[in-house]
Every structure is written in C-alpha cells, then in structure tokens.
Amino acid sequence: MSEREQAVRIVEAMPDYQITALLAFLRAFAEVPNAETLAAMAETDEMIRTGGGQRFKGSTADFFAMLDAGE
C-alpha cells in the first residue's frame, strides 16, 4: 500500500473535528513565506551562524519597554 493510500485510510477514519484540525495544519504547512519573511529568516540564520546580533536578557515587559523607548 502506498503512502498516499495509507494517508487516505487514516483521514477516512477520522471524525470531523479531527479533519478540521488537520486541514488547519495542512493549510499552515503549505503556506510559502513571502520575500520579506524569507529575508528575515536568512538574517536570523546568519546572526546565529556568526554569533552576531543584539542579545537581550530580561523580562518580556522590559523588552517591550525598550522597544517603546526606541532603544
């Protein structure tokens, strides 16, 4: 039995509420990031690779306060 046939059997055995959740997952999985998102992901990968970028240690509230202050 092929993987496609296995998948069809599993889906056919699922109740409707699980199919709804599966569809939401599949739709999100199938989305292709836009150019801006791809560039941001590449920038982050480069920062991780080189150890660059700014590090922040503190609470989320402190982080947002820093952003609001324009630092």
C-alpha positions in Angstrom: 0.0 0.0 0.0 1.4 3.4 -1.0 1.9 6.2 1.5 -0.9 8.2 -0.3 -3.3 5.2 0.2 -2.3 5.0 3.9 -3.0 8.7 4.4 -6.4 8.4 2.7 -7.3 5.5 5.0 -6.3 7.4 8.1 -8.2 10.5 7.0 -11.3 8.5 6.2 -11.2 7.0 9.7 -11.0 10.4 11.4 -14.0 12.2 13.0 -15.0 15.6 11.5 -13.4 17.6 14.4 -10.0 16.0 13.7 -10.3 16.6 10.0 -10.9 20.3 10.8 -7.8 20.4 12.8 -5.8 18.5 10.2 -7.0 21.0 7.5 -5.8 23.9 9.6 -2.4 22.2 10.0 -2.1 21.4 6.3 -3.0 24.9 5.2 -0.4 26.4 7.6 2.2 23.9 6.4 1.5 24.7 2.8 2.0 28.5 3.1 5.0 29.8 1.4 6.8 32.7 3.2 6.9 36.0 1.3 10.2 37.6 0.3 10.3 39.8 3.5 9.9 36.8 5.8 12.5 34.8 3.9 15.0 37.7 4.2 14.3 38.0 7.9 14.8 34.2 8.3 18.1 34.4 6.4 19.2 37.3 8.5 18.5 35.4 11.7 20.3 32.3 10.4 23.3 34.5 9.6 23.2 36.0 13.1 23.1 32.6 14.7 26.0 31.3 12.4 28.3 34.3 13.2 27.2 35.0 16.8 26.1 38.5 15.8 23.1 40.5 16.6 21.9 42.0 19.8 21.2 39.9 22.9 18.6 40.8 25.4 18.4 39.4 28.9 15.4 40.5 30.9 11.6 40.2 31.1 9.2 40.4 28.2 7.8 43.6 29.8 11.4 45.1 29.9 11.9 44.1 26.2 8.7 45.9 25.1 9.6 48.9 27.3 12.9 49.1 25.5 11.2 48.9 22.1 8.7 51.6 23.1 11.5 53.8 24.2 13.1 53.4 20.7 16.4 52.0 22.0 
